Amino acid sequence: MKNNKGIVLAAFLWLLVIVIMIILKIYFPSLLKDKNTESNNIQYQLVDNIDNSKYMQCIAGAKYIVATSFFGSDSVARLTNSSGESESCEVKIYNGDQMSSMMKSNPKLNFIMVH
């Protein structure tokens, strides 16, 4: 008889946990959100590294050289052709899965996180 009470109590506790999880899922879905899905909402842009402190990035359809600094004072310069017009490019945005897939095929690719 004592043994049955333990099984009933365990079953009741498991049922209580399941009910709480269902309530949380209905009323607070953000608490149980899949973290992997959240990381796929982050956007990345492929950049061309020039050296350890400089890379080329497409911003609003124009090519820019971005020079990064250890102290946080980055500088940006627009690339122009011989007639003084901006070098054009196409902004391509990738999600986390796309970036991972591209990095597997070519580990030398460099991405930056964009907003």
C-alpha positions in Angstrom: 0.0 0.0 0.0 2.8 2.4 0.9 4.5 1.7 -2.4 1.4 2.7 -4.4 1.3 6.1 -2.7 4.8 6.8 -4.0 3.9 5.9 -7.5 0.7 8.0 -7.3 2.7 11.0 -5.9 5.3 10.7 -8.7 2.6 10.5 -11.4 0.8 13.5 -9.9 4.1 15.6 -9.8 4.8 14.7 -13.5 1.3 15.7 -14.4 1.7 18.9 -12.5 4.9 19.7 -14.4 3.3 19.0 -17.7 0.3 21.3 -16.9 2.7 24.1 -15.8 4.7 23.7 -19.0 1.5 24.0 -21.1 0.4 27.1 -19.2 3.8 28.7 -19.7 3.7 27.8 -23.4 0.3 29.5 -23.8 0.7 32.6 -21.7 4.5 33.1 -21.8 5.8 31.7 -25.2 9.0 33.8 -25.1 10.2 31.8 -22.0 10.2 28.5 -23.9 11.4 30.0 -27.2 13.9 27.8 -29.2 17.3 29.6 -28.8 18.5 28.1 -32.1 15.7 29.9 -33.9 16.6 33.1 -32.2 20.2 32.9 -33.4 19.0 32.5 -36.9 17.3 35.9 -36.7 20.7 37.5 -36.4 21.8 38.9 -39.8 25.3 38.7 -41.2 27.1 40.4 -44.1 30.1 38.9 -46.0 33.1 41.2 -46.0 36.4 41.1 -47.9 39.4 41.4 -45.5 42.2 43.6 -46.7 44.5 42.9 -43.7 44.1 42.4 -39.9 42.7 45.8 -39.3 40.9 46.7 -42.6 38.0 45.2 -44.5 35.8 46.1 -47.5 32.1 46.3 -46.9 29.1 47.2 -49.0 27.0 49.9 -47.4 23.8 51.2 -49.1 25.1 50.0 -52.5 28.5 51.6 -52.3 31.9 50.0 -51.4 33.6 51.3 -48.2 36.9 50.4 -46.6 36.5 50.1 -42.8 39.6 50.4 -40.7 39.1 49.1 -37.2 41.1 50.2 -34.2 41.9 48.5 -30.9 40.7 51.7 -29.1 37.3 51.8 -30.9 37.9 54.7 -33.2 37.1 53.1 -36.5 37.4 55.0 -39.7 35.4 54.6 -43.0 36.4 55.7 -46.5 34.2 55.4 -49.6 35.8 53.7 -52.6 35.6 55.7 -55.8 36.5 55.0 -59.4 38.8 57.2 -61.6 36.0 59.6 -62.4 35.1 60.1 -58.7 32.0 58.0 -58.7 31.3 55.5 -55.9 32.2 51.9 -56.6 28.9 50.1 -56.6 28.0 46.8 -55.0 25.1 44.8 -53.8 24.3 44.3 -50.1 23.7 40.7 -49.4 22.4 39.6 -46.0 22.7 36.1 -44.6 21.1 34.3 -41.7 23.0 32.1 -39.2 22.3 28.8 -41.2 23.4 30.3 -44.5 26.6 31.7 -42.9 27.4 28.4 -41.2 26.9 26.5 -44.5 29.2 29.0 -46.4 31.8 28.8 -43.7 31.9 25.0 -43.9 32.6 25.1 -47.6 35.2 28.0 -47.3 36.5 28.6 -43.8 38.4 31.7 -44.9 35.2 33.7 -45.4 34.7 36.6 -43.0 31.3 37.8 -41.8 30.2 40.7 -39.7 27.0 41.0 -37.7 24.6 43.6 -39.0 21.4 45.2 -37.6 
